Amino acid sequence: MNHELLSRELAADDPWRLDGNPFERERHTQMLRLSLHQGSITNALEVGCAAGAFTERLAPSCQRLTVIDVVPRAIALARRRMKEPPHISWIVSDVQLFSTDELFDLIVVAEVLYYVGDIAEMRAAVRNLVRLLAPGGHLVFGSARDANCRRWGHAAGAETVIAMLNETLIEVERLECRGEAINEDCLLARFRNPVSGS
């Protein structure tokens, strides 16, 4: 089960080398650039915080930030790292089930959706995220490519989810991030919700 896999991976310190790996630092730098293309953010949602490496970079530019992760340990690690600033809400939730009346002008979801299960579950997660995105809001997505994700035993990765997002949202920018290792190969993309005049 993918939740058990995530829990096991999070038992290690910096399990994905998000703090120490040059590839991961560059990936986070590009994700932050995509996220802050219009300056500071009023209300953001980060889906999947791991131990808070990206949260730490995004939070200072957000008036309000909601962070969700399906693994309680991830939320605990990120909260400890961030020292609990008052503008961040921490919620243990599955991306498919997360619900709120709030709409977000920025949603960031990276290296998460391939964990949700099969293609139908990925599509349900994408539908839920699109529902939470404010008119004119932006969604920043990142993932390892389909080939790597399938090699790891997941149903799909970046190319499949980007195609799903393009069914509803407008893709504004896409870039590749590559490192030296075979697993260090991902796509990042920024989408805009077209339901506005902007």
CYANA upper distance limits for C-alpha pairs under 8 A (distance plus 0.5 A):
  1 MET  CA      5 LEU  CA      6.93
  2 ASN  CA      6 LEU  CA      6.71
  2 ASN  CA    115 TYR  CA      6.12
  2 ASN  CA    116 VAL  CA      7.36
  2 ASN  CA    117 GLY  CA      7.69
  3 HIS  CA      7 SER  CA      6.71
  3 HIS  CA     70 VAL  CA      7.71
  3 HIS  CA     71 VAL  CA      7.57
  3 HIS  CA    115 TYR  CA      8.21
  4 GLU  CA      8 ARG  CA      6.66
  5 LEU  CA      9 GLU  CA      6.66
  6 LEU  CA     10 LEU  CA      6.59
  6 LEU  CA     71 VAL  CA      7.60
  7 SER  CA     11 ALA  CA      6.92
  7 SER  CA     71 VAL  CA      6.74
  7 SER  CA     73 ARG  CA      7.89
  8 ARG  CA     12 ALA  CA      8.23
  9 GLU  CA     15 PRO  CA      6.42
 10 LEU  CA     14 ASP  CA      8.13
 10 LEU  CA     15 PRO  CA      6.53
 10 LEU  CA     50 ALA  CA      7.87
 10 LEU  CA     51 ALA  CA      8.40
 10 LEU  CA     73 ARG  CA      7.64
 10 LEU  CA     74 ALA  CA      7.36
 11 ALA  CA     15 PRO  CA      8.14
 14 ASP  CA     18 LEU  CA      6.81
 14 ASP  CA     19 ASP  CA      7.40
 14 ASP  CA     51 ALA  CA      7.69
 17 ARG  CA     21 ASN  CA      6.02
 17 ARG  CA     24 GLU  CA      7.79
 18 LEU  CA     24 GLU  CA      5.84
 18 LEU  CA     25 ARG  CA      7.38
 18 LEU  CA     53 ALA  CA      6.95
 19 ASP  CA     24 GLU  CA      7.74
 19 ASP  CA     25 ARG  CA      7.36
 19 ASP  CA     53 ALA  CA      6.97
 20 GLY  CA     24 GLU  CA      8.20
 20 GLY  CA     25 ARG  CA      8.04
 21 ASN  CA     25 ARG  CA      6.80
 22 PRO  CA     26 GLU  CA      6.65
 22 PRO  CA    179 GLY  CA      8.40
 23 PHE  CA     27 ARG  CA      6.61
 23 PHE  CA    177 CYS  CA      8.12
 23 PHE  CA    178 ARG  CA      7.41
 23 PHE  CA    179 GLY  CA      5.70
 23 PHE  CA    184 GLU  CA      7.34
 24 GLU  CA     28 HIS  CA      6.62
 25 ARG  CA     29 THR  CA      6.64
 26 GLU  CA     30 GLN  CA      6.70
 26 GLU  CA    177 CYS  CA      8.20
 27 ARG  CA     31 MET  CA      6.63
 27 ARG  CA    177 CYS  CA      6.79
 28 HIS  CA     32 LEU  CA      6.51
 28 HIS  CA     54 PHE  CA      6.77
 29 THR  CA     33 ARG  CA      6.74
 30 GLN  CA     34 LEU  CA      6.69
 31 MET  CA     35 SER  CA      6.56
 31 MET  CA    140 VAL  CA      7.63
 31 MET  CA    142 GLY  CA      8.32
 31 MET  CA    188 LEU  CA      7.65
 32 LEU  CA     36 LEU  CA      6.53
 32 LEU  CA     57 ARG  CA      7.84
 32 LEU  CA     58 LEU  CA      7.08
 33 ARG  CA     37 HIS  CA      6.51
 34 LEU  CA    140 VAL  CA      7.25
 34 LEU  CA    189 ALA  CA      8.33
 34 LEU  CA    190 ARG  CA      6.86
 35 SER  CA    106 LEU  CA      7.63
 35 SER  CA    108 VAL  CA      7.97
 35 SER  CA    138 HIS  CA      8.32
 35 SER  CA    139 LEU  CA      8.45
 35 SER  CA    140 VAL  CA      6.86
 35 SER  CA    190 ARG  CA      8.32
 36 LEU  CA     40 SER  CA      6.86
 36 LEU  CA     41 ILE  CA      7.83
 36 LEU  CA     61 SER  CA      8.24
 39 GLY  CA     61 SER  CA      8.18
 40 SER  CA     61 SER  CA      5.41
 40 SER  CA     62 CYS  CA      6.43
 40 SER  CA     63 GLN  CA      8.19
 41 ILE  CA     61 SER  CA      6.56
 41 ILE  CA     62 CYS  CA      5.13
 41 ILE  CA     63 GLN  CA      6.75
 41 ILE  CA     64 ARG  CA      8.30
 41 ILE  CA    105 ASP  CA      7.60
 41 ILE  CA    106 LEU  CA      7.56
 42 THR  CA     62 CYS  CA      6.27
 42 THR  CA     63 GLN  CA      5.43
 42 THR  CA     64 ARG  CA      6.55
 42 THR  CA    105 ASP  CA      7.37
 43 ASN  CA     62 CYS  CA      7.02
 43 ASN  CA     63 GLN  CA      6.77
 43 ASN  CA     64 ARG  CA      5.30
 43 ASN  CA     65 LEU  CA      6.36
 43 ASN  CA     66 THR  CA      8.35
 43 ASN  CA    103 LEU  CA      8.30
 43 ASN  CA    104 PHE  CA      5.74
 43 ASN  CA    105 ASP  CA      6.24
 43 ASN  CA    106 LEU  CA      7.20
 44 ALA  CA     62 CYS  CA      7.15
 44 ALA  CA     64 ARG  CA      6.78
 44 ALA  CA     65 LEU  CA      5.26
 44 ALA  CA     66 THR  CA      6.71
 44 ALA  CA    104 PHE  CA      5.83
 44 ALA  CA    105 ASP  CA      6.57
 44 ALA  CA    106 LEU  CA      5.17
 44 ALA  CA    107 ILE  CA      6.23
 44 ALA  CA    108 VAL  CA      8.32
 45 LEU  CA     65 LEU  CA      6.25
 45 LEU  CA     66 THR  CA      5.27
 45 LEU  CA     67 VAL  CA      6.35
 45 LEU  CA     68 ILE  CA      8.17
 45 LEU  CA    104 PHE  CA      6.91
 45 LEU  CA    106 LEU  CA      6.80
 45 LEU  CA    107 ILE  CA      5.20
 45 LEU  CA    108 VAL  CA      6.78
 46 GLU  CA     55 THR  CA      8.01
 46 GLU  CA     65 LEU  CA      7.86
 46 GLU  CA     66 THR  CA      6.79
 46 GLU  CA     67 VAL  CA      5.34
 46 GLU  CA     68 ILE  CA      6.88
 46 GLU  CA    107 ILE  CA      6.41
 46 GLU  CA    108 VAL  CA      5.38
 46 GLU  CA    109 VAL  CA      6.69
 47 VAL  CA     67 VAL  CA      6.66
 47 VAL  CA     68 ILE  CA      5.68
 47 VAL  CA     69 ASP  CA      6.70
 47 VAL  CA     95 VAL  CA      7.46
 47 VAL  CA    107 ILE  CA      8.00
 47 VAL  CA    108 VAL  CA      6.66
 47 VAL  CA    109 VAL  CA      5.45
 47 VAL  CA    110 ALA  CA      7.92
 47 VAL  CA    112 VAL  CA      7.94
 48 GLY  CA     67 VAL  CA      7.78
 48 GLY  CA     68 ILE  CA      6.31
 48 GLY  CA     69 ASP  CA      5.02
 48 GLY  CA     70 VAL  CA      7.82
 48 GLY  CA    109 VAL  CA      7.28
 48 GLY  CA    110 ALA  CA      7.83
 48 GLY  CA    111 GLU  CA      8.44
 48 GLY  CA    112 VAL  CA      6.66
 49 CYS  CA     53 ALA  CA      8.08
 49 CYS  CA     54 PHE  CA      7.68
 49 CYS  CA     55 THR  CA      7.01
 49 CYS  CA     67 VAL  CA      7.25
 49 CYS  CA     68 ILE  CA      7.40
 49 CYS  CA     69 ASP  CA      6.57
 49 CYS  CA     74 ALA  CA      6.98
 49 CYS  CA     75 ILE  CA      7.48
 49 CYS  CA     78 ALA  CA      7.34
 50 ALA  CA     69 ASP  CA      8.07
 50 ALA  CA     74 ALA  CA      5.50
 50 ALA  CA     75 ILE  CA      7.97
 50 ALA  CA     77 LEU  CA      8.31
 50 ALA  CA     78 ALA  CA      7.61
 51 ALA  CA     74 ALA  CA      5.83
 51 ALA  CA     75 ILE  CA      7.75
 51 ALA  CA     77 LEU  CA      5.53
 51 ALA  CA     78 ALA  CA      5.18
 51 ALA  CA     81 ARG  CA      8.11
 52 GLY  CA     56 GLU  CA      6.46
 52 GLY  CA     74 ALA  CA      8.22
 52 GLY  CA     77 LEU  CA      7.42
 52 GLY  CA     78 ALA  CA      4.64
 52 GLY  CA     79 ARG  CA      8.05
 52 GLY  CA     81 ARG  CA      7.14
 52 GLY  CA     82 MET  CA      7.93
 53 ALA  CA     57 ARG  CA      7.53
 53 ALA  CA     78 ALA  CA      8.21
 54 PHE  CA     58 LEU  CA      6.69
 55 THR  CA     59 ALA  CA      6.24
 55 THR  CA     78 ALA  CA      8.04
 56 GLU  CA     60 PRO  CA      8.06
 56 GLU  CA     81 ARG  CA      8.31
 56 GLU  CA     82 MET  CA      6.91
 58 LEU  CA     62 CYS  CA      7.46
 59 ALA  CA     65 LEU  CA      7.13
 59 ALA  CA     88 ILE  CA      8.21
 63 GLN  CA     87 HIS  CA      7.01
 64 ARG  CA     87 HIS  CA      5.47
 64 ARG  CA     88 ILE  CA      6.54
 64 ARG  CA     89 SER  CA      8.49
 65 LEU  CA     87 HIS  CA      6.77
 65 LEU  CA     88 ILE  CA      5.26
 65 LEU  CA     89 SER  CA      6.82
 66 THR  CA     88 ILE  CA      6.16
 66 THR  CA     89 SER  CA      5.17
 66 THR  CA     90 TRP  CA      6.62
 66 THR  CA     91 ILE  CA      7.99
 67 VAL  CA     75 ILE  CA      8.48
 67 VAL  CA     88 ILE  CA      7.63
 67 VAL  CA     89 SER  CA      6.60
 67 VAL  CA     90 TRP  CA      5.55
 67 VAL  CA     91 ILE  CA      6.67
 68 ILE  CA     75 ILE  CA      7.95
 68 ILE  CA     90 TRP  CA      6.62
 68 ILE  CA     91 ILE  CA      5.29
 68 ILE  CA     92 VAL  CA      6.09
 68 ILE  CA     93 SER  CA      6.34
 68 ILE  CA     94 ASP  CA      8.18
 68 ILE  CA     95 VAL  CA      8.15
 69 ASP  CA     74 ALA  CA      7.13
 69 ASP  CA     75 ILE  CA      6.86
 69 ASP  CA     91 ILE  CA      7.27
 69 ASP  CA     92 VAL  CA      5.72
 69 ASP  CA     93 SER  CA      6.11
 69 ASP  CA     94 ASP  CA      7.11
 69 ASP  CA     95 VAL  CA      8.16
 70 VAL  CA     92 VAL  CA      5.83
 70 VAL  CA     93 SER  CA      5.24
 70 VAL  CA     94 ASP  CA      5.31
 70 VAL  CA     95 VAL  CA      7.98
 71 VAL  CA     75 ILE  CA      7.39
 71 VAL  CA     92 VAL  CA      7.09
 71 VAL  CA     93 SER  CA      8.37
 72 PRO  CA     76 ALA  CA      6.76
 72 PRO  CA     92 VAL  CA      6.34
 73 ARG  CA     77 LEU  CA      6.56
 74 ALA  CA     78 ALA  CA      6.62
 75 ILE  CA     79 ARG  CA      6.48
 75 ILE  CA     90 TRP  CA      7.17
 75 ILE  CA     91 ILE  CA      7.90
 75 ILE  CA     92 VAL  CA      7.42
 76 ALA  CA     80 ARG  CA      6.67
 77 LEU  CA     81 ARG  CA      6.69
 78 ALA  CA     82 MET  CA      6.57
 79 ARG  CA     83 LYS  CA      6.42
 79 ARG  CA     84 GLU  CA      5.96
 79 ARG  CA     90 TRP  CA      8.21
 80 ARG  CA     84 GLU  CA      7.42
 84 GLU  CA     88 ILE  CA      7.66
 93 SER  CA     97 LEU  CA      7.34
 93 SER  CA     98 PHE  CA      6.28
 94 ASP  CA     98 PHE  CA      6.44
 95 VAL  CA    125 ALA  CA      6.43
 95 VAL  CA    128 ASN  CA      8.08
 95 VAL  CA    129 LEU  CA      8.28
 96 GLN  CA    121 GLU  CA      8.10
 96 GLN  CA    124 ALA  CA      6.73
 96 GLN  CA    125 ALA  CA      4.99
 96 GLN  CA    128 ASN  CA      6.77
 97 LEU  CA    128 ASN  CA      8.38
 98 PHE  CA    128 ASN  CA      8.33
100 THR  CA    132 LEU  CA      8.29
102 GLU  CA    132 LEU  CA      7.66
103 LEU  CA    132 LEU  CA      5.54
103 LEU  CA    133 LEU  CA      5.95
103 LEU  CA    134 ALA  CA      5.41
104 PHE  CA    132 LEU  CA      6.68
104 PHE  CA    133 LEU  CA      5.56
104 PHE  CA    134 ALA  CA      5.75
104 PHE  CA    137 GLY  CA      7.38
105 ASP  CA    133 LEU  CA      6.70
105 ASP  CA    134 ALA  CA      5.76
105 ASP  CA    135 PRO  CA      8.25
105 ASP  CA    136 GLY  CA      7.85
105 ASP  CA    137 GLY  CA      4.68
105 ASP  CA    138 HIS  CA      6.54
106 LEU  CA    133 LEU  CA      7.61
106 LEU  CA    137 GLY  CA      6.29
106 LEU  CA    138 HIS  CA      5.43
106 LEU  CA    139 LEU  CA      6.12
106 LEU  CA    140 VAL  CA      8.05
107 ILE  CA    129 LEU  CA      8.23
107 ILE  CA    133 LEU  CA      7.49
107 ILE  CA    138 HIS  CA      7.00
107 ILE  CA    139 LEU  CA      5.15
107 ILE  CA    140 VAL  CA      6.69
108 VAL  CA    139 LEU  CA      6.34
108 VAL  CA    140 VAL  CA      5.24
108 VAL  CA    141 PHE  CA      6.56
109 VAL  CA    113 LEU  CA      8.20
109 VAL  CA    139 LEU  CA      8.21
109 VAL  CA    140 VAL  CA      6.82
109 VAL  CA    141 PHE  CA      5.57
109 VAL  CA    142 GLY  CA      7.04
110 ALA  CA    140 VAL  CA      8.22
110 ALA  CA    141 PHE  CA      5.86
110 ALA  CA    142 GLY  CA      4.74
110 ALA  CA    143 SER  CA      6.15
111 GLU  CA    142 GLY  CA      6.49
111 GLU  CA    143 SER  CA      5.17
111 GLU  CA    144 ALA  CA      7.30
112 VAL  CA    116 VAL  CA      7.93
112 VAL  CA    143 SER  CA      7.94
113 LEU  CA    122 MET  CA      6.68
113 LEU  CA    125 ALA  CA      8.01
113 LEU  CA    143 SER  CA      8.41
113 LEU  CA    157 GLY  CA      8.03
113 LEU  CA    161 VAL  CA      8.48
114 TYR  CA    122 MET  CA      7.75
114 TYR  CA    143 SER  CA      8.47
114 TYR  CA    149 CYS  CA      7.51
114 TYR  CA    154 HIS  CA      6.46
114 TYR  CA    155 ALA  CA      7.28
114 TYR  CA    156 ALA  CA      6.56
114 TYR  CA    157 GLY  CA      6.14
115 TYR  CA    154 HIS  CA      7.43
116 VAL  CA    121 GLU  CA      6.77
116 VAL  CA    122 MET  CA      6.68
116 VAL  CA    125 ALA  CA      8.40
117 GLY  CA    121 GLU  CA      6.31
117 GLY  CA    122 MET  CA      7.22
117 GLY  CA    154 HIS  CA      7.61
117 GLY  CA    155 ALA  CA      7.29
118 ASP  CA    122 MET  CA      6.80
118 ASP  CA    154 HIS  CA      8.18
118 ASP  CA    155 ALA  CA      5.93
118 ASP  CA    156 ALA  CA      8.39
119 ILE  CA    123 ARG  CA      6.64
119 ILE  CA    155 ALA  CA      6.90
119 ILE  CA    156 ALA  CA      7.69
120 ALA  CA    124 ALA  CA      6.75
121 GLU  CA    125 ALA  CA      6.71
122 MET  CA    126 VAL  CA      6.70
122 MET  CA    161 VAL  CA      7.97
123 ARG  CA    127 ARG  CA      6.66
123 ARG  CA    161 VAL  CA      8.34
123 ARG  CA    164 MET  CA      7.39
124 ALA  CA    128 ASN  CA      6.74
125 ALA  CA    129 LEU  CA      6.77
126 VAL  CA    130 VAL  CA      6.67
126 VAL  CA    161 VAL  CA      8.34
126 VAL  CA    164 MET  CA      7.76
126 VAL  CA    165 LEU  CA      7.30
127 ARG  CA    131 ARG  CA      6.70
128 ASN  CA    132 LEU  CA      6.97
129 LEU  CA    133 LEU  CA      6.97
130 VAL  CA    168 THR  CA      8.18
130 VAL  CA    169 LEU  CA      8.34
130 VAL  CA    193 ASN  CA      8.34
133 LEU  CA    137 GLY  CA      6.33
133 LEU  CA    138 HIS  CA      7.72
133 LEU  CA    139 LEU  CA      7.98
133 LEU  CA    193 ASN  CA      7.46
134 ALA  CA    193 ASN  CA      7.66
135 PRO  CA    193 ASN  CA      6.14
135 PRO  CA    194 PRO  CA      7.23
135 PRO  CA    195 VAL  CA      5.32
135 PRO  CA    196 SER  CA      5.88
136 GLY  CA    192 ARG  CA      6.55
136 GLY  CA    193 ASN  CA      5.38
136 GLY  CA    194 PRO  CA      6.34
136 GLY  CA    195 VAL  CA      6.50
136 GLY  CA    196 SER  CA      5.71
136 GLY  CA    197 GLY  CA      8.03
136 GLY  CA    198 SER  CA      6.62
137 GLY  CA    192 ARG  CA      6.23
137 GLY  CA    193 ASN  CA      5.92
138 HIS  CA    190 ARG  CA      7.21
138 HIS  CA    191 PHE  CA      5.95
138 HIS  CA    192 ARG  CA      4.98
138 HIS  CA    193 ASN  CA      6.74
139 LEU  CA    190 ARG  CA      6.20
139 LEU  CA    191 PHE  CA      5.60
139 LEU  CA    192 ARG  CA      6.91
139 LEU  CA    193 ASN  CA      8.42
140 VAL  CA    188 LEU  CA      7.78
140 VAL  CA    189 ALA  CA      6.29
140 VAL  CA    190 ARG  CA      4.97
140 VAL  CA    191 PHE  CA      6.89
141 PHE  CA    162 ILE  CA      8.45
141 PHE  CA    188 LEU  CA      6.17
141 PHE  CA    189 ALA  CA      5.81
141 PHE  CA    190 ARG  CA      6.85
142 GLY  CA    158 ALA  CA      7.36
142 GLY  CA    186 CYS  CA      7.38
142 GLY  CA    187 LEU  CA      6.13
142 GLY  CA    188 LEU  CA      4.76
142 GLY  CA    189 ALA  CA      6.89
143 SER  CA    157 GLY  CA      6.55
143 SER  CA    158 ALA  CA      5.35
143 SER  CA    186 CYS  CA      5.84
143 SER  CA    187 LEU  CA      6.23
143 SER  CA    188 LEU  CA      7.25
144 ALA  CA    148 ASN  CA      6.82
144 ALA  CA    149 CYS  CA      6.83
144 ALA  CA    157 GLY  CA      6.34
144 ALA  CA    158 ALA  CA      6.21
144 ALA  CA    183 ASN  CA      8.15
144 ALA  CA    184 GLU  CA      8.16
144 ALA  CA    185 ASP  CA      6.37
144 ALA  CA    186 CYS  CA      4.56
144 ALA  CA    187 LEU  CA      6.90
145 ARG  CA    149 CYS  CA      6.78
145 ARG  CA    156 ALA  CA      8.31
145 ARG  CA    157 GLY  CA      5.56
145 ARG  CA    158 ALA  CA      5.16
145 ARG  CA    159 GLU  CA      6.74
145 ARG  CA    185 ASP  CA      7.20
145 ARG  CA    186 CYS  CA      5.93
145 ARG  CA    187 LEU  CA      7.12
146 ASP  CA    150 ARG  CA      6.53
146 ASP  CA    156 ALA  CA      5.36
146 ASP  CA    157 GLY  CA      4.57
146 ASP  CA    158 ALA  CA      6.19
146 ASP  CA    159 GLU  CA      6.51
146 ASP  CA    160 THR  CA      7.37
147 ALA  CA    151 ARG  CA      6.67
147 ALA  CA    156 ALA  CA      8.12
147 ALA  CA    157 GLY  CA      8.04
148 ASN  CA    152 TRP  CA      6.77
148 ASN  CA    157 GLY  CA      8.19
148 ASN  CA    183 ASN  CA      7.06
149 CYS  CA    153 GLY  CA      6.95
149 CYS  CA    154 HIS  CA      5.74
149 CYS  CA    155 ALA  CA      7.54
149 CYS  CA    156 ALA  CA      6.21
149 CYS  CA    157 GLY  CA      5.96
150 ARG  CA    154 HIS  CA      5.39
150 ARG  CA    155 ALA  CA      6.29
150 ARG  CA    156 ALA  CA      6.35
150 ARG  CA    157 GLY  CA      8.10
156 ALA  CA    160 THR  CA      6.66
156 ALA  CA    161 VAL  CA      8.22
157 GLY  CA    161 VAL  CA      6.79
158 ALA  CA    162 ILE  CA      6.40
158 ALA  CA    186 CYS  CA      7.69
158 ALA  CA    187 LEU  CA      6.65
159 GLU  CA    163 ALA  CA      6.74
159 GLU  CA    187 LEU  CA      8.46
160 THR  CA    164 MET  CA      6.99
161 VAL  CA    165 LEU  CA      6.68
162 ILE  CA    166 ASN  CA      6.62
162 ILE  CA    189 ALA  CA      8.25
163 ALA  CA    167 GLU  CA      7.16
164 MET  CA    168 THR  CA      8.12
165 LEU  CA    169 LEU  CA      6.26
165 LEU  CA    191 PHE  CA      8.34
166 ASN  CA    170 ILE  CA      6.48
166 ASN  CA    171 GLU  CA      6.83
168 THR  CA    193 ASN  CA      8.19
169 LEU  CA    191 PHE  CA      6.44
169 LEU  CA    192 ARG  CA      6.22
169 LEU  CA    193 ASN  CA      5.59
169 LEU  CA    194 PRO  CA      6.77
170 ILE  CA    191 PHE  CA      5.74
170 ILE  CA    192 ARG  CA      5.64
170 ILE  CA    193 ASN  CA      6.93
170 ILE  CA    194 PRO  CA      6.94
171 GLU  CA    189 ALA  CA      7.59
171 GLU  CA    190 ARG  CA      6.51
171 GLU  CA    191 PHE  CA      4.80
171 GLU  CA    192 ARG  CA      6.97
172 VAL  CA    189 ALA  CA      7.98
172 VAL  CA    190 ARG  CA      6.07
172 VAL  CA    191 PHE  CA      5.84
172 VAL  CA    192 ARG  CA      7.21
173 GLU  CA    189 ALA  CA      6.01
173 GLU  CA    190 ARG  CA      5.76
173 GLU  CA    191 PHE  CA      7.72
174 ARG  CA    187 LEU  CA      7.57
174 ARG  CA    188 LEU  CA      6.14
174 ARG  CA    189 ALA  CA      4.69
174 ARG  CA    190 ARG  CA      7.02
175 LEU  CA    187 LEU  CA      6.35
175 LEU  CA    188 LEU  CA      5.86
175 LEU  CA    189 ALA  CA      6.91
176 GLU  CA    185 ASP  CA      7.85
176 GLU  CA    186 CYS  CA      6.44
176 GLU  CA    187 LEU  CA      5.19
176 GLU  CA    188 LEU  CA      6.80
177 CYS  CA    184 GLU  CA      8.02
177 CYS  CA    185 ASP  CA      6.28
177 CYS  CA    186 CYS  CA      5.80
177 CYS  CA    187 LEU  CA      6.67
177 CYS  CA    188 LEU  CA      7.94
178 ARG  CA    184 GLU  CA      5.86
178 ARG  CA    185 ASP  CA      4.96
178 ARG  CA    186 CYS  CA      7.02
179 GLY  CA    184 GLU  CA      5.29
179 GLY  CA    185 ASP  CA      6.95
180 GLU  CA    184 GLU  CA      7.10
194 PRO  CA    198 SER  CA      8.22
